[in-house]
Amino acid sequence: MTLKPFKMIFLLISLLFFQFTNNAANAETITGTLDSVLDGDTITIISKGKKIEIRLFGIDTPEKIQPFGQVARNFTGGKAAKGEIRVEPVTKTKDHDGRTVAMVFVNGINLNEQIVSQGFGWVYRQYCKESYCADWLKLEAEAKASHKGLWVDANPTPPWEFRQKQQSGSGSTGLGLAAIPSASVKIVAGGHAAYHGNTGKHVFHSAACKDYNCPNCTVNFNSISEALDAGYRPHPECLTK
């Protein structure tokens, strides 16, 4: 008889714990339409007249000032604009920037997974610990082997490493996009294509550079920003000192 109250207390605690964990795992689903694309892994949607900022769970895409940052953003925007967006938050709490962290589905297709499989982002190893993250890592490896998206670059810098260098101030952005405003690419007037992109090395040359007509320089750009948005970076010899 003396054990019965303890059993009841244990049962009540168990039920409360189950209800809490079940609610956390099944946060309210949100539906809406695309409002804007902040970068490859962050969008805002309009749901019931309210704007909500969404951070796609489990992935990390290049920062906007990194090579391929704009390309990843354009990919995400192109996919997200194609239909109804369903957002499934992974927790009830928002991240430190006040964003809802979630799985995002467009017409029933998992956008998080698409970004990885098409080579426009990495699996965010620090946070992606669910069972399906192992499958995403395989998709990432396949995209890398096929040179999809940003993997045309043999050694792209993961965004978390880029941010760490930026925060510490110990790393240089090298030929990343952050260096472009202060660096001047050699320019000459005239000609239909101001810049040629090397499809093998993913660098671009202006008409003033000696390798402007290299065998693999088959992509034409009319401006520096157009080349950068396509994921190309200036060749070191094409920068003025």
VENJORA-V824931 format. One record per run of one state. SS is the DSSP state (H for helix, E for strand, - for the rest). FROM is the first residue (numbers start at 1). LEN is the number of residues. Records with the same first field share a line. If there is no record, write none. Layout:
SS->FROM-LEN / FROM-LEN
This chain:
-->1-3 / 26-3 / 40-2 / 48-2 / 57-2 / 61-8 / 81-4 / 90-10 / 107-2 / 118-4 / 124-8 / 146-3 / 153-6 / 169-8 / 180-5 / 186-9 / 199-4 / 207-10 / 222-2 / 230-3 / 235-1 / 240-2
H->4-22 / 69-12 / 111-7 / 132-14 / 149-4 / 159-10 / 177-3 / 224-6 / 236-3
E->29-11 / 42-6 / 50-7 / 59-2 / 85-5 / 100-7 / 109-2 / 122-2 / 185-1 / 195-4 / 203-4 / 217-5 / 233-2 / 239-1
